Amino acid sequence: MSIIKSHIAQMGAYKPPLEGRDPHDHLLLDFNERTLPVCPSVKQAMIDFIQDDRLQCYPSYGNITAKIAEYCDVDPEQVMITNGSDQGIEMIIRSTCREGEEAIIPGPSFAMYSQVAKVENLKIIEPSFSKETGFPKQKVLDALSDKTRLIVISNPNNPSGTIAPREDILEIAAAAPDAAILVDECYFEYTRKTVADAVDQHPNLLITRTFSKTWGLPSVRLGYVISHAENIRALLNVRGPYDINQLAVVAIDAALSNPGYTERYVKEVMEVSKPLLEAFLNEKGIDYWPSVANFIWTFPDNPNEIEKHLRAHHILIRPKADESGRVGLRINLGNKAQTENLIRTLSQII
Ligand SMILES: Cc1ncc(COP(=O)(O)O)c(C=O)c1O
């Protein structure tokens, strides 16, 4: 008999295809990452920290929470830093749901939500996003029951790039006051759309965000949760005192002191690169989901061939099937030159 809980022993691991990814050898358009290095002051802050002989000390977080709260325009008591937003997602689900309760997770979506829900042995209900109407608000409302303890709103959703309107999120929060409404704002900097200002009005809202995407720091792992101060106080009982490493805090402190490098990148991606790729897809008649984020979910006739061709030309993208099993290609955008390179390479095969 396994000493591991049987439902966990029977699960599969969440294994993103990370093998062989090398930013010096590939154009990486497969993980929705920033495609350019971070600004020099962030790197220098990390080097200075190492040179200052502080690695032998346990991490202490100083005023980083207050600095993040200021960036988010919320109170420091409404923020908790986490080891990537993955840890925020995990802690929220672990702290709010009991075995056998129901989680509504519209799909397809980011794998981590259902992975954690499975670990907690929740019953997962998965209404589908649609290309025409985006977030399935009515299906979520229809799925509510007295066992609903979690509703995930990935906003914008990965891989579809669709966004749930603020009114829909608040309507769901009001309709399900006993459920945690996990709003994942991982791509916030691309949309500037948030419900962070509504956490006092709706204490069941728990928002996750990250420095992994636009800020270009997924390797150091720093995310945060925004919620009502009482929730944050309780979640801090669950998070370990050293879960976030000190180098992450040093890097993010420096990044927040120089947000211009992120803002310039977002502007180029959204105002130059995205229209370029959309124009190409339109010209070639390739179906795609309208996206508000830095990635586009496309449905060409020959996805496998295209993926292989790009890979042979050192460009990585990510196959992602829709609910019917049709394989699409999720392509994230880089800067103008990288997008032109992508389009040139795609033109050889489409
Ligand atoms: C929607 C969404 N949420 C969360 C994450 C994970 O972010 P982090 O690196 O902060 O754990 C991702 C990563 O791809 C994502 O797409």
The ligand as an SDF file (V2000), in Angstrom:
LIG
                    3D

 16 16  0  0  0  0  0  0  0  0999 V2000
   -2.2980   32.2910  -16.5480 C   0  0  0  0  0  0  0  0  0  0  0  0
   -1.0110   32.0000  -15.8470 C   0  0  0  0  0  0  0  0  0  0  0  0
   -0.9540   32.0870  -14.5120 N   0  0  0  0  0  0  0  0  0  0  0  0
    0.1880   31.8290  -13.8370 C   0  0  0  0  0  0  0  0  0  0  0  0
    1.3390   31.4560  -14.5050 C   0  0  0  0  0  0  0  0  0  0  0  0
    2.5690   31.1290  -13.7090 C   0  0  0  0  0  0  0  0  0  0  0  0
    3.2420   32.2540  -13.3340 O   0  0  0  0  0  0  0  0  0  0  0  0
    4.4550   32.2170  -12.2920 P   0  0  0  0  0  0  0  0  0  0  0  0
    5.7080   32.1070  -13.0850 O   0  0  0  0  0  0  0  0  0  0  0  0
    4.3320   33.5130  -11.5760 O   0  0  0  0  0  0  0  0  0  0  0  0
    4.2530   31.0620  -11.3720 O   0  0  0  0  0  0  0  0  0  0  0  0
    1.3220   31.3500  -15.9000 C   0  0  0  0  0  0  0  0  0  0  0  0
    2.5310   30.9320  -16.6230 C   0  0  0  0  0  0  0  0  0  0  0  0
    2.5450   30.6590  -17.7810 O   0  0  0  0  0  0  0  0  0  0  0  0
    0.1180   31.6330  -16.5840 C   0  0  0  0  0  0  0  0  0  0  0  0
    0.0410   31.5590  -17.9170 O   0  0  0  0  0  0  0  0  0  0  0  0
  1  2  1  0
  2  3  1  0
  2 15  2  0
  3  4  2  0
  4  5  1  0
  5  6  1  0
  5 12  2  0
  6  7  1  0
  7  8  1  0
  8  9  2  0
  8 10  1  0
  8 11  1  0
 12 13  1  0
 12 15  1  0
 13 14  2  0
 15 16  1  0
M  END
$$$$
